[in-house]
Amino acid sequence: MTDLTHALELQEQALVFGGFDEDTAFKLGNALRERAAEHKAPVVVDIRTPNRRLYFSALPGSAPDNDEWARRKGNIALRMQCSSLLYGERLAAKGQSVEPGMGLDPLDYAAHGGSFPVRVQGAGVVAVITVSGLPSRDDHELIVGVLAKYLDVQNISLDELLAG
């Protein structure tokens, strides 16, 4: 296990919700949109359960391809029950990538950073929050920063975890 893999696992253990519903998705989606707009980040924000979309927003400069990347990264996070960045790191550690031989069509699944599981205490993963438009780690950290503020969790960024 790499230090990055361990840090990603710590993030997921720390960022757990007591409950999650449509109102929570709306609040988080708007918070992500506001943070992205502050940095003029050309991203899309997508929050969805396995069977429906709860929030979607495209910021200026984002492209239709970002919608597609968000869908693919979200599919990985939902199926593997972990962040798309963590799953990508686990694959890379084994010298693997998303491929049909493992039952994952690259047209439907992407193991790149930017989709984070919404894990509810006692229920498991109920949704995913996805950002697409920045480099992998930046997409991931945008989500983590907003979740940490919402859940009042301190010192959870990858930089902080990897430094200490």
Steps between C-alpha positions, in 0.01 A plus 500: 500500500633842408486808720251652255275193516507513880421874501205444264367225725529732803299765316221253431495380861476859628243637255191300599151646518240445771234527228467611140203620298404727211540814711849396603591432137374846403699672777818310414455553127459874549801512733710318239377733228584807711850374585567413135370840384728679752798333329356538150517121467341377174329197652175313516358391834286187510341334802308179444376179654522171310169575329451877478673835481450730799709799388679617188671824408737598220725799560630733229782342302391143562433281199255223411789256540512590871145364535617171352806480725278572802269214401790256458676600824170483687439149365835383644434657840152349521610155388820480706357686802805725525629817339599478138849625592543228763387229260739635235786489750415143596500398134828680431664322795420171324609629159140489379252740347129497421441243228224276367685189625413601856139571408555875473452660160717816481211668318295468820761504779795731573739457793613863510457735793184699540223276633456452873258263674226633726524252784227510763565352843317168527392501133820506291543679169172657389621747236806655338617857460695560181697793364659500155706761320822533701794262538400180683634587843359855483152369414527264799627763743230749398242249621692408815542866597126566476410177681749574779346841556144364489579212740735713714801273451844658540840419345368263234650632175745270326781750553433502877468124525812432295706754693413368843 
